[in-house]
Amino acid sequence: MENFEENQLIETIDEEGNVIKFELFDIVEVENKEYALLLPTDAQEGEDDELVLMRLLKDGEDYLFETIDDDAEFDKVAAYVESLEEDGEE
């Protein structure tokens, strides 16, 4: 796995064509697939930072971020991330 630079910014485009900027928080592997944990960079002051989960695919030298449309897959990854958070709190 290639190391990502700290505070790497990622830009994605939503369904309405708006550019959304994220900071790459972490990358996790679940069942041999990689997922990116992203933090929105333009959260309003006082809002809780909500992590966004996206599937991470490698295309040659580039990384692609893909929305997880499968609810079961999303739930599995979210449960794994929550288990990591719980382990970190102990």
PyMOL Python script that loads the backbone (N, CA, C, O; Angstrom):
from pymol import cmd

cmd.read_pdbstr("""\
ATOM      1  N   MET A   1       0.852  -1.197   0.000  1.00  0.00           N
ATOM      2  CA  MET A   1       0.000   0.000   0.000  1.00  0.00           C
ATOM      3  C   MET A   1       0.877   1.233   0.000  1.00  0.00           C
ATOM      4  O   MET A   1       1.800   1.350   0.806  1.00  0.00           O
ATOM      5  N   GLU A   2       0.599   2.117  -0.871  1.00  0.00           N
ATOM      6  CA  GLU A   2       1.334   3.352  -0.966  1.00  0.00           C
ATOM      7  C   GLU A   2       0.967   4.259   0.202  1.00  0.00           C
ATOM      8  O   GLU A   2      -0.195   4.311   0.605  1.00  0.00           O
ATOM      9  N   ASN A   3       1.939   4.967   0.743  1.00  0.00           N
ATOM     10  CA  ASN A   3       1.655   5.895   1.838  1.00  0.00           C
ATOM     11  C   ASN A   3       1.074   7.181   1.280  1.00  0.00           C
ATOM     12  O   ASN A   3       1.562   7.723   0.288  1.00  0.00           O
ATOM     13  N   PHE A   4       0.031   7.657   1.928  1.00  0.00           N
ATOM     14  CA  PHE A   4      -0.561   8.924   1.548  1.00  0.00           C
ATOM     15  C   PHE A   4       0.065  10.022   2.391  1.00  0.00           C
ATOM     16  O   PHE A   4       0.399   9.805   3.556  1.00  0.00           O
ATOM     17  N   GLU A   5       0.222  11.190   1.805  1.00  0.00           N
ATOM     18  CA  GLU A   5       0.741  12.322   2.556  1.00  0.00           C
ATOM     19  C   GLU A   5      -0.284  12.738   3.600  1.00  0.00           C
ATOM     20  O   GLU A   5      -1.492  12.592   3.408  1.00  0.00           O
ATOM     21  N   GLU A   6       0.234  13.265   4.725  1.00  0.00           N
ATOM     22  CA  GLU A   6      -0.681  13.770   5.744  1.00  0.00           C
ATOM     23  C   GLU A   6      -1.467  14.936   5.163  1.00  0.00           C
ATOM     24  O   GLU A   6      -0.962  15.689   4.330  1.00  0.00           O
ATOM     25  N   ASN A   7      -2.694  15.073   5.610  1.00  0.00           N
ATOM     26  CA  ASN A   7      -3.567  16.163   5.192  1.00  0.00           C
ATOM     27  C   ASN A   7      -3.782  16.210   3.680  1.00  0.00           C
ATOM     28  O   ASN A   7      -3.906  17.287   3.096  1.00  0.00           O
ATOM     29  N   GLN A   8      -3.822  15.049   3.059  1.00  0.00           N
ATOM     30  CA  GLN A   8      -4.067  15.003   1.626  1.00  0.00           C
ATOM     31  C   GLN A   8      -5.511  15.382   1.348  1.00  0.00           C
ATOM     32  O   GLN A   8      -6.427  14.843   1.969  1.00  0.00           O
ATOM     33  N   LEU A   9      -5.717  16.295   0.430  1.00  0.00           N
ATOM     34  CA  LEU A   9      -7.059  16.741   0.093  1.00  0.00           C
ATOM     35  C   LEU A   9      -7.560  15.999  -1.136  1.00  0.00           C
ATOM     36  O   LEU A   9      -6.834  15.800  -2.110  1.00  0.00           O
ATOM     37  N   ILE A  10      -8.820  15.599  -1.061  1.00  0.00           N
ATOM     38  CA  ILE A  10      -9.479  14.852  -2.123  1.00  0.00           C
ATOM     39  C   ILE A  10     -10.683  15.675  -2.577  1.00  0.00           C
ATOM     40  O   ILE A  10     -11.418  16.211  -1.748  1.00  0.00           O
ATOM     41  N   GLU A  11     -10.885  15.775  -3.882  1.00  0.00           N
ATOM     42  CA  GLU A  11     -12.069  16.450  -4.402  1.00  0.00           C
ATOM     43  C   GLU A  11     -12.951  15.425  -5.098  1.00  0.00           C
ATOM     44  O   GLU A  11     -12.479  14.630  -5.910  1.00  0.00           O
ATOM     45  N   THR A  12     -14.239  15.454  -4.768  1.00  0.00           N
ATOM     46  CA  THR A  12     -15.201  14.600  -5.462  1.00  0.00           C
ATOM     47  C   THR A  12     -16.335  15.489  -5.961  1.00  0.00           C
ATOM     48  O   THR A  12     -16.464  16.639  -5.540  1.00  0.00           O
ATOM     49  N   ILE A  13     -17.142  14.954  -6.849  1.00  0.00           N
ATOM     50  CA  ILE A  13     -18.286  15.698  -7.388  1.00  0.00           C
ATOM     51  C   ILE A  13     -19.542  14.932  -7.022  1.00  0.00           C
ATOM     52  O   ILE A  13     -19.652  13.737  -7.295  1.00  0.00           O
ATOM     53  N   ASP A  14     -20.504  15.633  -6.396  1.00  0.00           N
ATOM     54  CA  ASP A  14     -21.747  14.977  -6.000  1.00  0.00           C
ATOM     55  C   ASP A  14     -22.705  14.857  -7.180  1.00  0.00           C
ATOM     56  O   ASP A  14     -22.387  15.263  -8.297  1.00  0.00           O
ATOM     57  N   GLU A  15     -23.889  14.290  -6.915  1.00  0.00           N
ATOM     58  CA  GLU A  15     -24.865  14.044  -7.977  1.00  0.00           C
ATOM     59  C   GLU A  15     -25.325  15.323  -8.660  1.00  0.00           C
ATOM     60  O   GLU A  15     -25.783  15.287  -9.803  1.00  0.00           O
ATOM     61  N   GLU A  16     -25.207  16.456  -7.966  1.00  0.00           N
ATOM     62  CA  GLU A  16     -25.671  17.728  -8.518  1.00  0.00           C
ATOM     63  C   GLU A  16     -24.547  18.503  -9.202  1.00  0.00           C
ATOM     64  O   GLU A  16     -24.750  19.632  -9.648  1.00  0.00           O
ATOM     65  N   GLY A  17     -23.355  17.893  -9.286  1.00  0.00           N
ATOM     66  CA  GLY A  17     -22.236  18.538  -9.953  1.00  0.00           C
ATOM     67  C   GLY A  17     -21.424  19.466  -9.062  1.00  0.00           C
ATOM     68  O   GLY A  17     -20.541  20.170  -9.551  1.00  0.00           O
ATOM     69  N   ASN A  18     -21.709  19.479  -7.762  1.00  0.00           N
ATOM     70  CA  ASN A  18     -20.955  20.317  -6.836  1.00  0.00           C
ATOM     71  C   ASN A  18     -19.649  19.638  -6.437  1.00  0.00           C
ATOM     72  O   ASN A  18     -19.623  18.432  -6.190  1.00  0.00           O
ATOM     73  N   VAL A  19     -18.573  20.406  -6.375  1.00  0.00           N
ATOM     74  CA  VAL A  19     -17.292  19.885  -5.932  1.00  0.00           C
ATOM     75  C   VAL A  19     -17.266  19.895  -4.408  1.00  0.00           C
ATOM     76  O   VAL A  19     -17.543  20.913  -3.775  1.00  0.00           O
ATOM     77  N   ILE A  20     -16.928  18.743  -3.832  1.00  0.00           N
ATOM     78  CA  ILE A  20     -16.834  18.623  -2.377  1.00  0.00           C
ATOM     79  C   ILE A  20     -15.407  18.228  -2.050  1.00  0.00           C
ATOM     80  O   ILE A  20     -14.857  17.297  -2.638  1.00  0.00           O
ATOM     81  N   LYS A  21     -14.809  18.950  -1.095  1.00  0.00           N
ATOM     82  CA  LYS A  21     -13.427  18.675  -0.706  1.00  0.00           C
ATOM     83  C   LYS A  21     -13.404  17.914   0.608  1.00  0.00           C
ATOM     84  O   LYS A  21     -14.141  18.225   1.543  1.00  0.00           O
ATOM     85  N   PHE A  22     -12.535  16.905   0.656  1.00  0.00           N
ATOM     86  CA  PHE A  22     -12.365  16.087   1.850  1.00  0.00           C
ATOM     87  C   PHE A  22     -10.889  16.014   2.201  1.00  0.00           C
ATOM     88  O   PHE A  22     -10.017  16.178   1.349  1.00  0.00           O
ATOM     89  N   GLU A  23     -10.634  15.764   3.479  1.00  0.00           N
ATOM     90  CA  GLU A  23      -9.291  15.430   3.911  1.00  0.00           C
ATOM     91  C   GLU A  23      -9.253  13.930   4.128  1.00  0.00           C
ATOM     92  O   GLU A  23     -10.151  13.370   4.757  1.00  0.00           O
ATOM     93  N   LEU A  24      -8.228  13.276   3.616  1.00  0.00           N
ATOM     94  CA  LEU A  24      -8.083  11.837   3.808  1.00  0.00           C
ATOM     95  C   LEU A  24      -7.700  11.588   5.256  1.00  0.00           C
ATOM     96  O   LEU A  24      -6.622  11.985   5.697  1.00  0.00           O
ATOM     97  N   PHE A  25      -8.590  10.926   5.999  1.00  0.00           N
ATOM     98  CA  PHE A  25      -8.373  10.662   7.418  1.00  0.00           C
ATOM     99  C   PHE A  25      -7.617   9.346   7.618  1.00  0.00           C
ATOM    100  O   PHE A  25      -6.662   9.285   8.392  1.00  0.00           O
ATOM    101  N   ASP A  26      -8.046   8.302   6.922  1.00  0.00           N
ATOM    102  CA  ASP A  26      -7.415   6.991   7.077  1.00  0.00           C
ATOM    103  C   ASP A  26      -7.869   6.086   5.944  1.00  0.00           C
ATOM    104  O   ASP A  26      -8.821   6.383   5.223  1.00  0.00           O
ATOM    105  N   ILE A  27      -7.161   4.975   5.810  1.00  0.00           N
ATOM    106  CA  ILE A  27      -7.536   3.934   4.853  1.00  0.00           C
ATOM    107  C   ILE A  27      -7.599   2.630   5.628  1.00  0.00           C
ATOM    108  O   ILE A  27      -6.678   2.295   6.372  1.00  0.00           O
ATOM    109  N   VAL A  28      -8.699   1.890   5.450  1.00  0.00           N
ATOM    110  CA  VAL A  28      -8.847   0.592   6.110  1.00  0.00           C
ATOM    111  C   VAL A  28      -9.079  -0.468   5.044  1.00  0.00           C
ATOM    112  O   VAL A  28      -9.537  -0.180   3.938  1.00  0.00           O
ATOM    113  N   GLU A  29      -8.748  -1.707   5.407  1.00  0.00           N
ATOM    114  CA  GLU A  29      -8.981  -2.822   4.497  1.00  0.00           C
ATOM    115  C   GLU A  29      -9.988  -3.763   5.135  1.00  0.00           C
ATOM    116  O   GLU A  29      -9.817  -4.193   6.276  1.00  0.00           O
ATOM    117  N   VAL A  30     -11.038  -4.079   4.389  1.00  0.00           N
ATOM    118  CA  VAL A  30     -12.070  -5.005   4.840  1.00  0.00           C
ATOM    119  C   VAL A  30     -12.295  -6.007   3.715  1.00  0.00           C
ATOM    120  O   VAL A  30     -12.639  -5.634   2.593  1.00  0.00           O
ATOM    121  N   GLU A  31     -12.095  -7.285   4.031  1.00  0.00           N
ATOM    122  CA  GLU A  31     -12.275  -8.362   3.054  1.00  0.00           C
ATOM    123  C   GLU A  31     -11.548  -8.087   1.735  1.00  0.00           C
ATOM    124  O   GLU A  31     -12.125  -8.189   0.653  1.00  0.00           O
ATOM    125  N   ASN A  32     -10.274  -7.737   1.857  1.00  0.00           N
ATOM    126  CA  ASN A  32      -9.385  -7.507   0.719  1.00  0.00           C
ATOM    127  C   ASN A  32      -9.781  -6.331  -0.172  1.00  0.00           C
ATOM    128  O   ASN A  32      -9.328  -6.244  -1.313  1.00  0.00           O
ATOM    129  N   LYS A  33     -10.615  -5.431   0.331  1.00  0.00           N
ATOM    130  CA  LYS A  33     -10.944  -4.202  -0.384  1.00  0.00           C
ATOM    131  C   LYS A  33     -10.525  -3.038   0.505  1.00  0.00           C
ATOM    132  O   LYS A  33     -10.613  -3.120   1.730  1.00  0.00           O
ATOM    133  N   GLU A  34     -10.071  -1.957  -0.119  1.00  0.00           N
ATOM    134  CA  GLU A  34      -9.657  -0.790   0.645  1.00  0.00           C
ATOM    135  C   GLU A  34     -10.750   0.263   0.620  1.00  0.00           C
ATOM    136  O   GLU A  34     -11.443   0.453  -0.380  1.00  0.00           O
ATOM    137  N   TYR A  35     -10.881   0.943   1.755  1.00  0.00           N
ATOM    138  CA  TYR A  35     -11.885   1.989   1.911  1.00  0.00           C
ATOM    139  C   TYR A  35     -11.224   3.218   2.508  1.00  0.00           C
ATOM    140  O   TYR A  35     -10.374   3.117   3.393  1.00  0.00           O
ATOM    141  N   ALA A  36     -11.622   4.366   2.016  1.00  0.00           N
ATOM    142  CA  ALA A  36     -11.087   5.626   2.510  1.00  0.00           C
ATOM    143  C   ALA A  36     -12.065   6.231   3.511  1.00  0.00           C
ATOM    144  O   ALA A  36     -13.276   6.237   3.293  1.00  0.00           O
ATOM    145  N   LEU A  37     -11.513   6.739   4.613  1.00  0.00           N
ATOM    146  CA  LEU A  37     -12.291   7.488   5.589  1.00  0.00           C
ATOM    147  C   LEU A  37     -11.972   8.954   5.343  1.00  0.00           C
ATOM    148  O   LEU A  37     -10.826   9.379   5.487  1.00  0.00           O
ATOM    149  N   LEU A  38     -12.977   9.718   4.975  1.00  0.00           N
ATOM    150  CA  LEU A  38     -12.780  11.107   4.574  1.00  0.00           C
ATOM    151  C   LEU A  38     -13.515  12.057   5.512  1.00  0.00           C
ATOM    152  O   LEU A  38     -14.612  11.759   5.985  1.00  0.00           O
ATOM    153  N   LEU A  39     -12.894  13.203   5.773  1.00  0.00           N
ATOM    154  CA  LEU A  39     -13.513  14.260   6.569  1.00  0.00           C
ATOM    155  C   LEU A  39     -13.794  15.454   5.662  1.00  0.00           C
ATOM    156  O   LEU A  39     -12.896  15.919   4.960  1.00  0.00           O
ATOM    157  N   PRO A  40     -15.042  15.961   5.667  1.00  0.00           N
ATOM    158  CA  PRO A  40     -15.328  17.154   4.862  1.00  0.00           C
ATOM    159  C   PRO A  40     -14.488  18.333   5.356  1.00  0.00           C
ATOM    160  O   PRO A  40     -14.388  18.561   6.561  1.00  0.00           O
ATOM    161  N   THR A  41     -13.887  19.080   4.433  1.00  0.00           N
ATOM    162  CA  THR A  41     -13.064  20.228   4.838  1.00  0.00           C
ATOM    163  C   THR A  41     -13.888  21.489   5.007  1.00  0.00           C
ATOM    164  O   THR A  41     -13.434  22.450   5.628  1.00  0.00           O
ATOM    165  N   ASP A  42     -15.099  21.497   4.459  1.00  0.00           N
ATOM    166  CA  ASP A  42     -15.914  22.710   4.521  1.00  0.00           C
ATOM    167  C   ASP A  42     -17.085  22.590   5.491  1.00  0.00           C
ATOM    168  O   ASP A  42     -18.135  23.201   5.290  1.00  0.00           O
ATOM    169  N   ALA A  43     -16.892  21.789   6.555  1.00  0.00           N
ATOM    170  CA  ALA A  43     -17.947  21.680   7.572  1.00  0.00           C
ATOM    171  C   ALA A  43     -18.126  23.037   8.245  1.00  0.00           C
ATOM    172  O   ALA A  43     -17.154  23.755   8.478  1.00  0.00           O
ATOM    173  N   GLN A  44     -19.338  23.375   8.547  1.00  0.00           N
ATOM    174  CA  GLN A  44     -19.624  24.653   9.189  1.00  0.00           C
ATOM    175  C   GLN A  44     -19.083  24.662  10.620  1.00  0.00           C
ATOM    176  O   GLN A  44     -19.011  23.617  11.267  1.00  0.00           O
ATOM    177  N   GLU A  45     -18.712  25.821  11.101  1.00  0.00           N
ATOM    178  CA  GLU A  45     -18.187  25.965  12.456  1.00  0.00           C
ATOM    179  C   GLU A  45     -19.178  25.396  13.468  1.00  0.00           C
ATOM    180  O   GLU A  45     -20.369  25.703  13.420  1.00  0.00           O
ATOM    181  N   GLY A  46     -18.690  24.581  14.367  1.00  0.00           N
ATOM    182  CA  GLY A  46     -19.542  24.011  15.408  1.00  0.00           C
ATOM    183  C   GLY A  46     -20.186  22.692  15.016  1.00  0.00           C
ATOM    184  O   GLY A  46     -20.725  21.993  15.874  1.00  0.00           O
ATOM    185  N   GLU A  47     -20.141  22.335  13.731  1.00  0.00           N
ATOM    186  CA  GLU A  47     -20.706  21.053  13.312  1.00  0.00           C
ATOM    187  C   GLU A  47     -19.745  19.933  13.673  1.00  0.00           C
ATOM    188  O   GLU A  47     -18.528  20.115  13.642  1.00  0.00           O
ATOM    189  N   ASP A  48     -20.289  18.784  14.013  1.00  0.00           N
ATOM    190  CA  ASP A  48     -19.441  17.620  14.240  1.00  0.00           C
ATOM    191  C   ASP A  48     -18.886  17.163  12.896  1.00  0.00           C
ATOM    192  O   ASP A  48     -19.593  17.140  11.889  1.00  0.00           O
ATOM    193  N   ASP A  49     -17.612  16.802  12.903  1.00  0.00           N
ATOM    194  CA  ASP A  49     -17.033  16.237  11.688  1.00  0.00           C
ATOM    195  C   ASP A  49     -17.586  14.831  11.510  1.00  0.00           C
ATOM    196  O   ASP A  49     -17.429  13.979  12.384  1.00  0.00           O
ATOM    197  N   GLU A  50     -18.219  14.599  10.400  1.00  0.00           N
ATOM    198  CA  GLU A  50     -18.794  13.290  10.124  1.00  0.00           C
ATOM    199  C   GLU A  50     -17.940  12.604   9.068  1.00  0.00           C
ATOM    200  O   GLU A  50     -17.735  13.134   7.976  1.00  0.00           O
ATOM    201  N   LEU A  51     -17.445  11.417   9.409  1.00  0.00           N
ATOM    202  CA  LEU A  51     -16.635  10.667   8.458  1.00  0.00           C
ATOM    203  C   LEU A  51     -17.479  10.192   7.288  1.00  0.00           C
ATOM    204  O   LEU A  51     -18.638   9.812   7.453  1.00  0.00           O
ATOM    205  N   VAL A  52     -16.889  10.220   6.119  1.00  0.00           N
ATOM    206  CA  VAL A  52     -17.522   9.708   4.918  1.00  0.00           C
ATOM    207  C   VAL A  52     -16.718   8.485   4.484  1.00  0.00           C
ATOM    208  O   VAL A  52     -15.491   8.534   4.397  1.00  0.00           O
ATOM    209  N   LEU A  53     -17.421   7.395   4.214  1.00  0.00           N
ATOM    210  CA  LEU A  53     -16.771   6.160   3.754  1.00  0.00           C
ATOM    211  C   LEU A  53     -16.907   6.047   2.243  1.00  0.00           C
ATOM    212  O   LEU A  53     -17.997   6.209   1.694  1.00  0.00           O
ATOM    213  N   MET A  54     -15.787   5.768   1.571  1.00  0.00           N
ATOM    214  CA  MET A  54     -15.823   5.540   0.135  1.00  0.00           C
ATOM    215  C   MET A  54     -14.905   4.370  -0.200  1.00  0.00           C
ATOM    216  O   MET A  54     -13.872   4.177   0.440  1.00  0.00           O
ATOM    217  N   ARG A  55     -15.287   3.599  -1.199  1.00  0.00           N
ATOM    218  CA  ARG A  55     -14.442   2.501  -1.668  1.00  0.00           C
ATOM    219  C   ARG A  55     -13.258   3.122  -2.404  1.00  0.00           C
ATOM    220  O   ARG A  55     -13.415   4.086  -3.153  1.00  0.00           O
ATOM    221  N   LEU A  56     -12.081   2.560  -2.182  1.00  0.00           N
ATOM    222  CA  LEU A  56     -10.855   3.072  -2.788  1.00  0.00           C
ATOM    223  C   LEU A  56     -10.370   2.074  -3.834  1.00  0.00           C
ATOM    224  O   LEU A  56     -10.106   0.913  -3.520  1.00  0.00           O
ATOM    225  N   LEU A  57     -10.255   2.525  -5.062  1.00  0.00           N
ATOM    226  CA  LEU A  57      -9.799   1.679  -6.153  1.00  0.00           C
ATOM    227  C   LEU A  57      -8.538   2.279  -6.749  1.00  0.00           C
ATOM    228  O   LEU A  57      -8.394   3.499  -6.819  1.00  0.00           O
ATOM    229  N   LYS A  58      -7.634   1.423  -7.175  1.00  0.00           N
ATOM    230  CA  LYS A  58      -6.422   1.907  -7.832  1.00  0.00           C
ATOM    231  C   LYS A  58      -6.566   1.696  -9.331  1.00  0.00           C
ATOM    232  O   LYS A  58      -6.887   0.599  -9.791  1.00  0.00           O
ATOM    233  N   ASP A  59      -6.324   2.764 -10.088  1.00  0.00           N
ATOM    234  CA  ASP A  59      -6.406   2.734 -11.545  1.00  0.00           C
ATOM    235  C   ASP A  59      -5.053   3.187 -12.073  1.00  0.00           C
ATOM    236  O   ASP A  59      -4.817   4.383 -12.246  1.00  0.00           O
ATOM    237  N   GLY A  60      -4.159   2.226 -12.330  1.00  0.00           N
ATOM    238  CA  GLY A  60      -2.798   2.568 -12.725  1.00  0.00           C
ATOM    239  C   GLY A  60      -2.099   3.246 -11.553  1.00  0.00           C
ATOM    240  O   GLY A  60      -1.950   2.651 -10.486  1.00  0.00           O
ATOM    241  N   GLU A  61      -1.678   4.472 -11.749  1.00  0.00           N
ATOM    242  CA  GLU A  61      -1.017   5.231 -10.682  1.00  0.00           C
ATOM    243  C   GLU A  61      -2.016   6.064  -9.883  1.00  0.00           C
ATOM    244  O   GLU A  61      -1.654   6.632  -8.852  1.00  0.00           O
ATOM    245  N   ASP A  62      -3.254   6.147 -10.335  1.00  0.00           N
ATOM    246  CA  ASP A  62      -4.259   6.997  -9.700  1.00  0.00           C
ATOM    247  C   ASP A  62      -5.145   6.201  -8.755  1.00  0.00           C
ATOM    248  O   ASP A  62      -5.330   4.994  -8.914  1.00  0.00           O
ATOM    249  N   TYR A  63      -5.681   6.895  -7.780  1.00  0.00           N
ATOM    250  CA  TYR A  63      -6.671   6.312  -6.876  1.00  0.00           C
ATOM    251  C   TYR A  63      -8.028   6.903  -7.203  1.00  0.00           C
ATOM    252  O   TYR A  63      -8.158   8.108  -7.421  1.00  0.00           O
ATOM    253  N   LEU A  64      -9.036   6.047  -7.236  1.00  0.00           N
ATOM    254  CA  LEU A  64     -10.407   6.478  -7.486  1.00  0.00           C
ATOM    255  C   LEU A  64     -11.235   6.244  -6.231  1.00  0.00           C
ATOM    256  O   LEU A  64     -11.064   5.238  -5.542  1.00  0.00           O
ATOM    257  N   PHE A  65     -12.114   7.158  -5.945  1.00  0.00           N
ATOM    258  CA  PHE A  65     -13.005   7.043  -4.789  1.00  0.00           C
ATOM    259  C   PHE A  65     -14.409   6.805  -5.310  1.00  0.00           C
ATOM    260  O   PHE A  65     -14.916   7.557  -6.143  1.00  0.00           O
ATOM    261  N   GLU A  66     -15.029   5.746  -4.806  1.00  0.00           N
ATOM    262  CA  GLU A  66     -16.325   5.324  -5.310  1.00  0.00           C
ATOM    263  C   GLU A  66     -17.318   5.247  -4.154  1.00  0.00           C
ATOM    264  O   GLU A  66     -16.983   4.761  -3.074  1.00  0.00           O
ATOM    265  N   THR A  67     -18.520   5.719  -4.380  1.00  0.00           N
ATOM    266  CA  THR A  67     -19.580   5.615  -3.379  1.00  0.00           C
ATOM    267  C   THR A  67     -19.934   4.148  -3.167  1.00  0.00           C
ATOM    268  O   THR A  67     -19.962   3.361  -4.114  1.00  0.00           O
ATOM    269  N   ILE A  68     -20.203   3.789  -1.913  1.00  0.00           N
ATOM    270  CA  ILE A  68     -20.612   2.419  -1.590  1.00  0.00           C
ATOM    271  C   ILE A  68     -22.134   2.365  -1.666  1.00  0.00           C
ATOM    272  O   ILE A  68     -22.823   2.843  -0.764  1.00  0.00           O
ATOM    273  N   ASP A  69     -22.655   1.785  -2.740  1.00  0.00           N
ATOM    274  CA  ASP A  69     -24.102   1.732  -2.950  1.00  0.00           C
ATOM    275  C   ASP A  69     -24.766   0.534  -2.274  1.00  0.00           C
ATOM    276  O   ASP A  69     -25.965   0.563  -1.999  1.00  0.00           O
ATOM    277  N   ASP A  70     -24.000  -0.505  -2.009  1.00  0.00           N
ATOM    278  CA  ASP A  70     -24.521  -1.723  -1.396  1.00  0.00           C
ATOM    279  C   ASP A  70     -24.632  -1.516   0.120  1.00  0.00           C
ATOM    280  O   ASP A  70     -23.619  -1.343   0.798  1.00  0.00           O
ATOM    281  N   ASP A  71     -25.862  -1.535   0.650  1.00  0.00           N
ATOM    282  CA  ASP A  71     -26.079  -1.285   2.082  1.00  0.00           C
ATOM    283  C   ASP A  71     -25.343  -2.291   2.959  1.00  0.00           C
ATOM    284  O   ASP A  71     -24.789  -1.916   3.993  1.00  0.00           O
ATOM    285  N   ALA A  72     -25.327  -3.557   2.566  1.00  0.00           N
ATOM    286  CA  ALA A  72     -24.662  -4.591   3.365  1.00  0.00           C
ATOM    287  C   ALA A  72     -23.157  -4.326   3.422  1.00  0.00           C
ATOM    288  O   ALA A  72     -22.536  -4.456   4.477  1.00  0.00           O
ATOM    289  N   GLU A  73     -22.582  -3.957   2.287  1.00  0.00           N
ATOM    290  CA  GLU A  73     -21.150  -3.648   2.250  1.00  0.00           C
ATOM    291  C   GLU A  73     -20.849  -2.419   3.111  1.00  0.00           C
ATOM    292  O   GLU A  73     -19.884  -2.409   3.877  1.00  0.00           O
ATOM    293  N   PHE A  74     -21.680  -1.388   2.979  1.00  0.00           N
ATOM    294  CA  PHE A  74     -21.480  -0.171   3.777  1.00  0.00           C
ATOM    295  C   PHE A  74     -21.564  -0.480   5.265  1.00  0.00           C
ATOM    296  O   PHE A  74     -20.719  -0.037   6.043  1.00  0.00           O
ATOM    297  N   ASP A  75     -22.583  -1.240   5.662  1.00  0.00           N
ATOM    298  CA  ASP A  75     -22.760  -1.586   7.078  1.00  0.00           C
ATOM    299  C   ASP A  75     -21.569  -2.372   7.613  1.00  0.00           C
ATOM    300  O   ASP A  75     -21.149  -2.162   8.751  1.00  0.00           O
ATOM    301  N   LYS A  76     -21.027  -3.265   6.809  1.00  0.00           N
ATOM    302  CA  LYS A  76     -19.877  -4.075   7.215  1.00  0.00           C
ATOM    303  C   LYS A  76     -18.654  -3.188   7.471  1.00  0.00           C
ATOM    304  O   LYS A  76     -17.951  -3.353   8.467  1.00  0.00           O
ATOM    305  N   VAL A  77     -18.416  -2.250   6.558  1.00  0.00           N
ATOM    306  CA  VAL A  77     -17.268  -1.350   6.701  1.00  0.00           C
ATOM    307  C   VAL A  77     -17.485  -0.402   7.888  1.00  0.00           C
ATOM    308  O   VAL A  77     -16.561  -0.150   8.661  1.00  0.00           O
ATOM    309  N   ALA A  78     -18.703   0.117   8.028  1.00  0.00           N
ATOM    310  CA  ALA A  78     -19.003   1.020   9.142  1.00  0.00           C
ATOM    311  C   ALA A  78     -18.822   0.307  10.481  1.00  0.00           C
ATOM    312  O   ALA A  78     -18.291   0.896  11.423  1.00  0.00           O
ATOM    313  N   ALA A  79     -19.249  -0.939  10.580  1.00  0.00           N
ATOM    314  CA  ALA A  79     -19.088  -1.711  11.815  1.00  0.00           C
ATOM    315  C   ALA A  79     -17.606  -1.926  12.119  1.00  0.00           C
ATOM    316  O   ALA A  79     -17.192  -1.858  13.277  1.00  0.00           O
ATOM    317  N   TYR A  80     -16.816  -2.182  11.090  1.00  0.00           N
ATOM    318  CA  TYR A  80     -15.378  -2.372  11.276  1.00  0.00           C
ATOM    319  C   TYR A  80     -14.735  -1.079  11.794  1.00  0.00           C
ATOM    320  O   TYR A  80     -13.927  -1.119  12.722  1.00  0.00           O
ATOM    321  N   VAL A  81     -15.086   0.050  11.205  1.00  0.00           N
ATOM    322  CA  VAL A  81     -14.536   1.338  11.628  1.00  0.00           C
ATOM    323  C   VAL A  81     -14.943   1.630  13.070  1.00  0.00           C
ATOM    324  O   VAL A  81     -14.124   2.102  13.858  1.00  0.00           O
ATOM    325  N   GLU A  82     -16.203   1.355  13.423  1.00  0.00           N
ATOM    326  CA  GLU A  82     -16.662   1.561  14.798  1.00  0.00           C
ATOM    327  C   GLU A  82     -15.890   0.676  15.770  1.00  0.00           C
ATOM    328  O   GLU A  82     -15.580   1.104  16.882  1.00  0.00           O
ATOM    329  N   SER A  83     -15.577  -0.553  15.364  1.00  0.00           N
ATOM    330  CA  SER A  83     -14.813  -1.441  16.246  1.00  0.00           C
ATOM    331  C   SER A  83     -13.405  -0.891  16.463  1.00  0.00           C
ATOM    332  O   SER A  83     -12.847  -1.034  17.551  1.00  0.00           O
ATOM    333  N   LEU A  84     -12.830  -0.269  15.446  1.00  0.00           N
ATOM    334  CA  LEU A  84     -11.514   0.357  15.602  1.00  0.00           C
ATOM    335  C   LEU A  84     -11.568   1.514  16.588  1.00  0.00           C
ATOM    336  O   LEU A  84     -10.668   1.685  17.410  1.00  0.00           O
ATOM    337  N   GLU A  85     -12.649   2.319  16.496  1.00  0.00           N
ATOM    338  CA  GLU A  85     -12.816   3.454  17.403  1.00  0.00           C
ATOM    339  C   GLU A  85     -12.947   2.958  18.838  1.00  0.00           C
ATOM    340  O   GLU A  85     -12.367   3.542  19.753  1.00  0.00           O
ATOM    341  N   GLU A  86     -13.706   1.883  19.038  1.00  0.00           N
ATOM    342  CA  GLU A  86     -13.894   1.341  20.381  1.00  0.00           C
ATOM    343  C   GLU A  86     -12.579   0.811  20.931  1.00  0.00           C
ATOM    344  O   GLU A  86     -12.278   1.014  22.107  1.00  0.00           O
ATOM    345  N   ASP A  87     -11.787   0.130  20.098  1.00  0.00           N
ATOM    346  CA  ASP A  87     -10.484  -0.372  20.536  1.00  0.00           C
ATOM    347  C   ASP A  87      -9.566   0.773  20.927  1.00  0.00           C
ATOM    348  O   ASP A  87      -8.781   0.644  21.867  1.00  0.00           O
ATOM    349  N   GLY A  88      -9.654   1.886  20.222  1.00  0.00           N
ATOM    350  CA  GLY A  88      -8.825   3.039  20.501  1.00  0.00           C
ATOM    351  C   GLY A  88      -9.188   3.754  21.782  1.00  0.00           C
ATOM    352  O   GLY A  88      -8.358   4.464  22.349  1.00  0.00           O
ATOM    353  N   GLU A  89     -10.418   3.580  22.251  1.00  0.00           N
ATOM    354  CA  GLU A  89     -10.875   4.262  23.462  1.00  0.00           C
ATOM    355  C   GLU A  89     -10.479   3.519  24.722  1.00  0.00           C
ATOM    356  O   GLU A  89     -10.497   4.096  25.810  1.00  0.00           O
ATOM    357  N   GLU A  90     -10.120   2.247  24.597  1.00  0.00           N
ATOM    358  CA  GLU A  90      -9.780   1.451  25.780  1.00  0.00           C
ATOM    359  C   GLU A  90      -8.418   1.784  26.297  1.00  0.00           C
ATOM    360  O   GLU A  90      -7.976   1.206  27.289  1.00  0.00           O
TER     361      GLU A  90
END
""", "prot")
cmd.dss("prot")
cmd.show_as("cartoon", "prot")
cmd.util.cbc("prot")
cmd.orient("prot")
